[in-house]
């Protein structure tokens, strides 16, 4: 090639390949990045069902959540629309916790074998006190005040 032929070529093959590779890396990092919103939830899929507010925020105080017979002994029930989970660790002892996993805000799925289970990353919480039994979560589920009157469980 002569000097005049080289100036007519704007981009070399290596430049194009490097640019395409850099664009791919940028796209991958963007897809893996967090949300810029102020929401405590990373994505809509991680929000509790119904867009629930923080549990125990007073909006539903006194409203009947469930009958005591609805909460199995040694288990519990997730109230996704209320953003909480109610457990009955032993007969007649009822506890309530936020249903939002403290790892990344996913809604917990169920209560089984004395554990409150998060489906997103496998965190497990003790149904008795909300403490972490298996990570990646490191913070216990916050307790929510409830009242048991007769056979009704209500928010305090």
C-alpha positions as CSV (number, residue, x, y, z in Angstrom):
1,X,0.0,0.0,0.0
2,X,1.1,3.5,-0.7
3,X,0.8,6.4,1.7
4,X,-2.2,7.8,-0.1
5,X,-4.1,4.5,0.2
6,X,-3.7,4.2,4.0
7,X,-5.3,7.6,4.7
8,X,-8.5,6.6,2.9
9,X,-9.1,3.8,5.6
10,X,-10.8,5.3,8.6
11,X,-11.0,2.3,11.0
12,X,-8.8,-0.8,11.2
13,X,-10.2,-4.2,11.9
14,X,-8.7,-4.2,15.4
15,X,-10.4,-0.9,16.2
16,X,-13.8,-2.1,15.2
17,X,-13.4,-5.4,17.1
18,X,-12.3,-3.5,20.2
19,X,-15.2,-1.1,20.0
20,X,-17.7,-3.9,19.6
21,X,-16.2,-5.7,22.6
22,X,-16.3,-2.6,24.7
23,X,-20.0,-2.0,23.8
24,X,-20.8,-5.6,24.8
25,X,-19.0,-5.2,28.2
26,X,-20.9,-1.9,28.8
27,X,-24.2,-3.6,28.0
28,X,-23.5,-6.5,30.3
29,X,-22.5,-4.1,33.2
30,X,-25.6,-2.1,32.7
31,X,-27.8,-5.2,32.8
32,X,-26.1,-6.3,36.0
33,X,-26.2,-2.9,37.7
34,X,-28.7,-1.8,40.4
35,X,-31.6,0.5,40.1
36,X,-31.2,4.3,40.4
37,X,-34.7,4.6,42.0
38,X,-35.2,5.3,45.6
39,X,-37.3,2.2,46.0
40,X,-36.0,-0.4,48.5
41,X,-36.9,-3.0,45.9
42,X,-34.5,-3.7,43.0
43,X,-37.2,-4.7,40.5
44,X,-41.0,-5.0,40.3
45,X,-40.6,-8.8,40.6
46,X,-39.1,-8.3,44.1
47,X,-41.9,-6.2,45.5
48,X,-44.4,-7.7,47.8
49,X,-47.6,-8.4,45.9
50,X,-50.1,-5.6,45.9
51,X,-47.4,-2.9,46.4
52,X,-47.7,-3.3,50.1
53,X,-46.5,-0.5,52.4
54,X,-44.2,-1.2,55.3
55,X,-45.8,-3.7,57.7
56,X,-47.2,-2.2,60.8
57,X,-47.4,1.2,59.3
58,X,-50.7,1.8,61.0
59,X,-52.9,1.7,57.8
60,X,-54.5,-1.6,58.7
61,X,-54.3,-1.6,62.5
62,X,-57.2,-3.6,64.0
63,X,-58.0,-5.3,60.7
64,X,-58.4,-9.0,61.0
65,X,-55.5,-10.7,59.2
66,X,-56.5,-14.3,59.8
67,X,-58.1,-16.8,62.2
68,X,-55.8,-18.6,64.5
69,X,-56.8,-21.9,62.8
70,X,-55.4,-20.5,59.5
71,X,-51.8,-20.5,60.9
72,X,-50.5,-24.0,61.2
73,X,-48.6,-24.9,64.4
74,X,-44.8,-25.0,63.6
75,X,-45.5,-23.2,60.4
76,X,-47.0,-19.9,59.2
77,X,-48.6,-18.0,56.4
78,X,-47.3,-15.2,54.2
79,X,-49.7,-12.2,53.7
80,X,-48.1,-10.7,50.6
81,X,-50.7,-8.0,50.3
82,X,-49.9,-6.8,53.8
83,X,-46.1,-7.3,53.6
84,X,-45.9,-9.6,56.5
85,X,-45.7,-13.2,57.6
86,X,-47.4,-14.7,60.6
87,X,-46.0,-17.8,62.3
88,X,-47.1,-20.1,65.1
89,X,-43.9,-21.6,66.5
90,X,-45.7,-23.4,69.3
91,X,-49.3,-24.0,70.0
92,X,-51.0,-20.7,70.8
93,X,-47.8,-18.5,70.3
94,X,-48.2,-16.2,67.3
95,X,-45.4,-14.0,65.8
96,X,-45.3,-11.7,62.9
97,X,-42.4,-10.4,60.8
98,X,-41.9,-8.3,57.6
99,X,-42.2,-10.5,54.6
100,X,-39.5,-8.5,52.8
101,X,-36.1,-10.4,52.9
102,X,-33.4,-8.3,54.4
103,X,-30.9,-9.4,51.7
104,X,-32.4,-7.6,48.7
105,X,-36.0,-7.0,49.4
106,X,-37.6,-10.0,47.8
107,X,-40.9,-11.2,49.2
108,X,-40.5,-14.4,51.3
109,X,-42.4,-17.3,49.8
110,X,-43.5,-19.6,52.6
111,X,-42.9,-21.1,56.1
112,X,-41.8,-24.7,56.3
113,X,-40.1,-26.8,59.0
114,X,-39.9,-23.8,61.3
115,X,-38.2,-21.6,58.7
116,X,-39.3,-18.6,56.7
117,X,-38.0,-19.1,53.2
118,X,-36.9,-16.5,50.6
119,X,-37.0,-17.9,47.0
120,X,-34.7,-15.3,45.5
121,X,-31.3,-16.3,46.9
122,X,-32.1,-19.0,49.5
123,X,-32.1,-17.0,52.8
124,X,-33.8,-18.7,55.6
125,X,-35.2,-17.1,58.8
126,X,-36.2,-18.7,62.1
127,X,-40.0,-18.7,62.4
128,X,-39.7,-18.1,66.2
129,X,-37.8,-14.8,66.2
130,X,-37.0,-13.9,62.6
131,X,-33.2,-14.5,63.0
132,X,-31.1,-15.5,60.0
133,X,-30.5,-19.3,59.8
134,X,-29.0,-19.3,56.3
135,X,-27.7,-16.5,54.2
136,X,-26.9,-14.5,52.1
137,X,-29.1,-12.3,54.4
138,X,-27.3,-11.2,57.5
139,X,-30.0,-9.1,59.2
140,X,-33.1,-10.7,60.9
141,X,-36.6,-10.0,59.6
142,X,-38.1,-7.1,61.5
143,X,-40.9,-8.1,63.9
144,X,-44.4,-6.6,63.4
145,X,-46.8,-6.1,66.3
146,X,-50.0,-8.2,66.2
147,X,-52.8,-9.0,68.7
148,X,-54.6,-12.2,69.2
149,X,-58.1,-11.8,70.5
150,X,-60.2,-14.9,70.7
151,X,-59.6,-16.7,67.4
152,X,-58.7,-13.5,65.4
153,X,-55.2,-12.2,64.6
154,X,-55.0,-8.4,63.9
155,X,-52.3,-5.8,63.4
156,X,-51.6,-4.0,66.7
